[in-house]
Amino acid sequence: MESSDATDGPDFSTLPDVSWVHILSLLPLHDRANVALTCHALNDAFNHPSLWHTVEVSLYGDECRGSRYSKTDLVLPDNYLAMIRRFGAYFQDLSLLLIGYFTSIPPDIKEVILELSKRCRLSNLTLQVGVIISKLDLYQVGKPQRIDLDAVLSFIENAVRLHGFTLKSWPAYSDVMCPDILETMRKNQKIKNLEYLSLFWEDFKTSTWTTMNALLPTPYKMIETLEHFNRVQYLSLRLCMINDALILELSKPGRASLKIFKIMVTYSPHSPEFQKLEIKTSSWEALLKSSPELDVHFNFVTRMKYIDKAAILKPDIPVVVVSFMKYAKCTPQDMSSITDKYAKTLRKFFNYSDEGVCDEELVELVDKCKHVNDLVHNGEIHHETIKRLARARGKEWHCFQFKKEKISFRTPSTEDENIIIGKRPSGELYMTQMERKPQSDEVRDPLLQQLAAEVSEVIGQKWVPVENEITTDDSVNSGRAAAQALFD
C-alpha cells in the first residue's frame, strides 16, 4: 500500500517566531531547554533575546523545618547554570526564589548568583529568600550564612535602573548574622527612584496561608525606608508594618502620589503587634488629599471578629478590592458592611472562604456596587443566585467564579439553611445538616451543564464553575487560572 504524507490537524510549523517565543516564555527554565532540543525552529526561538526578558530562577532547600544544627544546601539543576551564564545579560524582570529552609549556598551556585547580579540590568526584581521567619523558627531552624546572604544582596547593590522590587521573604534573625536588606536598598542611590515596592506580601493567586507571628520590619523601620524612596507609587505591605505615622509620611509634600496601596491583614489574639491596628480617619484624609487617585486593596488572611474588621475598613478609604482568603471567613455581616461603605468605589470582591451562605448579601453587593466586574465566591450558593448575578452585569463581567461542589440545586422547600435542628414525627430531634444527602453526579451533571450554558449565553463568553482551588482575577472564569501582574 502506498504510504501517505498527509497529517491530521494544523501545521504548527507555520506559526511565526513571536508565537513560539511566547509559548516558550510560559515554561519553566528546564522545560524550555528540553523543548529546544526537538527541532531547529524551537531552538531558534529558545535563543531569541526577548524570551529571556522575564525569568524565574528557583533553588530548593528543605520543605520542612530542620534543627538549628542541620546543614541544608540549596539545589540547582545543572542546565540552569549554562542557561544563566548564556542568557543572563538579557534578564530584565528576574525572580530569584530560594525556596524552603537552607543554611548555605554551594560555591558553584553562589558564583552564578554573583555573576548574574553583575551582568543583569534589571528593571524589576523579586526575591524570596527562605521562608518568612516566626518567633518559633528562631529556635528550630538553622540560619543561612552571612556570606551567602551577601551574595543575594549583590543584586540590590549592583542595581542601576530598578523600577520595581518585590521581597516575598527574608531571614529576619535579629543579630549581626542577618544583613538588613532595607538598609542595603537605602545605600544604593541609583535605585532611589523606585516606583513599585512590595514587602512580605503573599500572592493570593498561589497562596492561601502565611506565617503567623512573623518577624517583620516595624512601622518605624518602614517609615525610614519610605522616607528614602519617595517616588514609590505602588506599595504593598502587611497591616502590622503600618501605623499612623507611616500614613502621614506617605502624605508629605514632595512625594510622588500613591496610586495603589495593598494591605494584607493578619490577626493573632496572642501577639499585640498582630491585633487590631486602627489608622485614624484624619491620617487617611491626609493621604487622600496628597494622592486623590489612590486605590486601596485589603486582603484578609486570618479570622477576625466583625468589630475588628469594621474598625480597619473605614468608610472614607477608597477601597476598590476586598479579598477574603480561604481561612479568613467572610460572613453575611461582612458583605453587608462592605456594600454599605464602598458602593461607589468597590470594583473587585474575592471570597475564597468556603463557609456560610450569603446569597442575598452577594446579590445586594453586586446590585449596589455598580463598578464590581470581578467576583469570586467559593462558599455555598444556589444556582438561581448565580443566574441573577450573571444578569446583573451580563457581558461586563471580567471575572465570574464559583466552585462546582458548592453550587446547590435544591429548592428552599427541601433545604432551609436556617433550620439547624429538625423534629421527627416521633418527637425525636435531629441535626438537619446530617440528614441531607448530597445529590449524585448523575443528577447534578446535567443541571451544571444547563447552568453553564445559560450563564455563558448571558455573559457572552464560555463559562464553567471551577472544580479545584483556583484563584484568578484576570478573566471571566473558564475553569483555568492565568498569570497576571501584581498590580493591574
N, C-alpha and C positions, 0 to 999 in steps of 0.2 A: 504494500500500500504506500502510495506516495505521501511523504510527510508534509505537513502544512506549517508555514512560518507564522500563521496568524495567531494572535494572542487575544485573550479576552480582557476587557477593561481598558481604562485610559492609559495613554502613553505618558508616563511621568517624566520621561527624558526630555519632553518639550517644555517643561517648566523653566521659567527664567532663573538666572542665578540668584536674584534677590529673594525669590521664594525659597530656594534651598538654604540660603543663609538664614532666613527667618526660621525655618524648620529646625535647623541645627542649633539655633540660639535657644530653643526650648529644652534642649537636652543637657544633662549634667556633663561635666568635662570628659569623664571616662567614656560615656556613650558617644560623644562627638568623635573621639578618636577611633572608636570601633566602626562607626558608620563610615568614616572617611576611608577606611580600607576596602570598601565594597566596590568602588568604581572611580574612574578619573574625574567625572563630573562632581561627585560628592567630595572628593579630595580637593578639587579647586575651590569649592565653597568653604571647606574646612580651613583653607589658607587665606580666605578673604579677610582683610583687616577689620571690616565692620562687624564681623562675627564676634570679635574679641573686645568690643567696647564695654559690654556688660558681662561680668564673670563672677561666679561664686566658687570659692575655694574652701572646701570643708576638710578639717582634720579632726580625728576622733580619738578621744580618751576613753575613760571608763564611763559606762552609763549609770553606774551606781556609786554611792559614796564608798570611798576606801578609807582605811585608817590613816591617821596622820603620819604613820611610819612607812606607808606604802609608797612605792615609786612607780608611777604610771607614765608611760611615754605616749606621745601622740603618734598617730599612724597616717601616712600619706601614700596613696597608690603611686607606684613607680612612674606611670605615664604622666602623672601630674607634673612631675619635675621637669620633664622635657617640654611639655606644653607651656609651662610658666616661663621657662627660660627663652622659649622661642617667640611667644606672643605677648609677653608681659608689657612690652613698651606700648602696646595698643590699648591696654586696660584703661578705661575712664570711669567706669562705675563698678567698683570692686566690693564684694562681700567676703571677708575673711572670718570664717567661723571655726573656732577651736571648741568643739562640742564635747560636753561631759567634764569629768574630773581628770586632771593631769597634774603632774609635778615637774615635768621637764619637757623641753622640745629637743628632739635629736639634732645633732650638729648639721646634718645634710638638709633637713627641713629649715632650720634656722638660717642657713646660708641662702636658701632660696627666698625666704621672707625678707632678709636684708637686701638681697639683690633686687627683688621686686619693688621694695619701698624706694629704692634709688632710681629705678628705671621708669616707674609709672608717673604720669602727670594726671592724677585723679581729679575728677570733678565731684564725685560722690564716693564716700567710704562708709562701709558698715562693718563694725567689729562686734564679734561675740566671742568673748574670752572666758572659757569655763562656764560656770553657772552663776546665777545671782546668789550671793552668799547670805545665809541666815545666821543668827546667833548660834544655832546648833552646829553649823558647819565649822565654826571656829575651833571646835574641839574634835571633830570627827574626820576631817579630810586633810590631806596633805596640801602644802602650799606650793604654787609654782615658783620657780627660781626667779630672782630679781633680774638676772641677766637675760632670761628668756622673755620676760615681760618687756624689757628694754628693747628687744628685737621687734616686738609688735608695735611699741611706741614709735619706732623709727618711721612708720607710715605717717604719724602726726608731725614728727619733727621735720621730715623731708617734703611735706605737702607745700605746694606753692600756689595753687589756684582752687582750693577746695571750696565748693559751694554748699555741699550738704554732708552732714555727719550724723550717723546713727550708731549709738552704743547700746547694744542689747544686754550685755553683761560684762562685768569686770571684777576680778578678785578684790574684795573690799576689806582685806585684813588691815587692822589699824596698827600697823607697825612699819618700820623702815624697809621691810622686805617687799612691801607693795607700793609701787610708784603711784603717784596721784596723776591720773590721766587728764583730769580737768586742768591741773596746773601746767602740764605739758602742752595742752592746747593753748593756754593763755600765753605761753612763752613764744609761740610761733606767730610773729606779727604778720606773716604772709597770708594767714587764713583769718585775719581779723574781720573780714567782710563776709563771714559765713552767714548764709541766708536760711538754711534749714538745719535744725538741731533737734534730735530725738534721743532722749536718755532714759534707758531702762524701761522703755515702752514695749509691751508684749503685742505682737501682731495677732489680732483676734481671728484672722483668717486661718491661722495654723496652730493656735494655742488656745486651750480652754482653761488653763490654770497658771498660776505664777507662785513664786516662792513667798511664803508668808513670813512676817517679821524680818524682812530683808534688810541688810545693811546697805543703806543708800546715802547719797550726799544730802546733807541737811539743807533746809531752805537758805541758810546764810551762805553756805558754800555755793549754792546755785546763784544767789544774788551776785556774788563775786564773779562768777563766770559770765553772767548776763551783762554785768557792767562792762566787761571787756568786749563781748560780742553784741554790740548794739545795733547791728544790721539784720539780726535774725527776724524773719517774717513768718516762719513756720516752726512751731515749738510743740514738743510732746514731752510731758513729764508725768510723774505719779503725784497724787494729791499730797502725800506725806513730804514731798520735796517743795511744797508751795506754802507760802504764808502771805499775810497782808503786805509785808514789806516787799516781797518779790513782785506782787501785782503792781505795787506803786513804782517799783523800778522799771517795769515794762511800760509804765505810763509817762516816764520822764521825757521832757522836750529834748529833741535831738536824736532820739531813737527812731529807727525805721518802724513804720506802723505794722503792728502784728496782724496777719491775715487769718491764720488758723492756729488755734490753741487747743491741743488734745490733752485731756486729763484722764488718767487711769485711776480708779478709786478702789483701793484695797482697804479692808477693815478688819481689825483684830481687837476683840474685847480685852485681850491680855497685854496689849502693848499701847501705852499712851500715844506714841507717835503715829499709830495706825488707827486711832479712833477718830471720831468726827472732827474734821478740821473745817471750820466755818470761816469763809472770807467775808469781810464786811461789805455791805452794799455800796458804801462810799468808795471803796477801793475798786470795785468793778465799774462804777460810774466813771472814775478817773481813767481807767483803761479804755473804756468805750469812747471817751472824749478824745483820746490820743489815737485810737485805732477804730474809727467809725465803721469800717467794713469788716470787723472781726467776726469770725465764725468759731464757735466753741463746740467741741465734741466731748461727751462724757462716756466713759466705758466702765461699767460696774462689774467687778470680777468676783467679789465675795458677797455673802448675805449681809444685809444691814436692816435695822429697823426702819420703818417708814419715816419716822420723825427725823432720823439722821439723814436719810436720802433727801428729804424735803428741805432740810437746812442747807444742803450743798447745792441743790437745784433751785437757785433763786430766780424769781420771775423776771428780773431785769437783765439776766445774762442772755446774750443772743445764741441760744443753743440750737444747732442745726442737726446734730446727730446724737442719738442716745442708744447705747448698746448695753444689754444685759447678757453676761456670759453664762455658760451652762450652769454654774453653781451659784449664781447671783440671786436668782428667784425674782421674777417680775410679777407683782400682784396686780389685781384689778385696780386697787387704790393707787398704785404707782402710775398705771396707764392714765387714769383719770386726772391725776395731778399734772402729768406731763402735757396732756391735752389742754388743760386749762391755762398752763403757764406759757406754752410755746406754740400756740395755734398759728401765730404769724411767722415763726422762724423755722420750725422743725421741717427737715427735708428727708431724713432717714431715720428709721426705727428698726432696731435689730434685737429680737428677743430669742436668745439661744437657750434659755431655760425651758425645760420641758414639763414644768409643774403648773398646775392650776388651769382653770377655764376662764377665758377673758373675751368671749365672743363679742358681747355688746360693747365693752370698753374699746376693743380693737376697731369695731365699726365706727364708734364715736370719734376715735383718734383720726381715722382716715377722713371722715366727713368734715371735721372741724379744722384739721391741719391740712390746708389745701395744697401745700407745697410738697407733701410727702409722696415721693415717687419710688422709694426704695423701702421694702417691707420684708422682714424675715420674722417668722413666728414658729418656734419649734414646740409650742405647747399644744394641748388638746384644742381642736377646732372642728366645728360642724361644716359639712360640705356646702350647705346653703350660705353660710357666712363667707366662705371663700368666693362664691359666686357674687355675693353682694360687694365684697371688696374689689373684685375684678372689675365690676361695672362702675365702681366709683371713680376709677381713673382710666379704664379702657386701655387704649394704646399708649398712654402716657407712662405706664409702669416701666420702670427701669430694672428693678429687682422685685420679684414676687415669689417668695419661697415659703413652702410649708412641708413638714415631714409627712411622708406617706403613712407611717404607722400611727400618727396622731390624728388623722382625719376620721371623723365619725360620720356614719350614715344612719345612725339610729334616730328615730323621731323622739321629740321631748316626751311623748306619752309613754314610751317604753324605757326611757332613760332620763330620769330627772336628776341632774348632778347636785341639786340642792338637798336631796333626800339621802342622808347618810345611814340612818338606821330604819329598817322596814319592820313590819309586823305581819307574821303569817296568820292564816285563819284560826290556827290553834292558839294564837296569842303569843307565840314564841317570837322574840326579837332576833334580828339578824342584820349583819352588815351588808348593805346593798351592793357595795363595790365587789364583795366576794361572790355575789350571786350572778353578776353579769358575765356572760360568756362572750369572748371575742368572736367576731364574725369570721367565718372561714374565708380562705383565699378565693374559693370558688364563688362566694357571694360578693366579696369586696372587689376583686379584679375587674369585672365588667363595670361596676359603679365608678371605680377610679378611672377607667378608660373613658367613660362618658364624661366625667368631671373634667378630665384633661382636654377633651375635645371642645367642651363648652367654654372653658377658660381660654383656651388657645384662640378660639374664634373672637372672643371679646377683646383680648389684649393685642390681637393681630400678630402674634408670634407663637411658635411651638412652646408649650408649657407642660411640664410634668412635675408632680411632687417629688421631693428628694427622698432617697432611701437611706442614706448614711448621714453621718455627722459632717455636713458640708457647710462651710461659711463662705459666703460670697456677697459682695455688694457692687458688682460691676456689670451685671447683665440680668435681663429677665430670665428667671431660673429655667434651665433646661435639664437639670439634674447633674450638671458638671460645673466645677469651680474653675475660674480663670484668675491668673495673677493680675494684680493692679497696684499702681503706685500707692505708697502710704498716704499721700495727700493727693486729692484729685480736685 
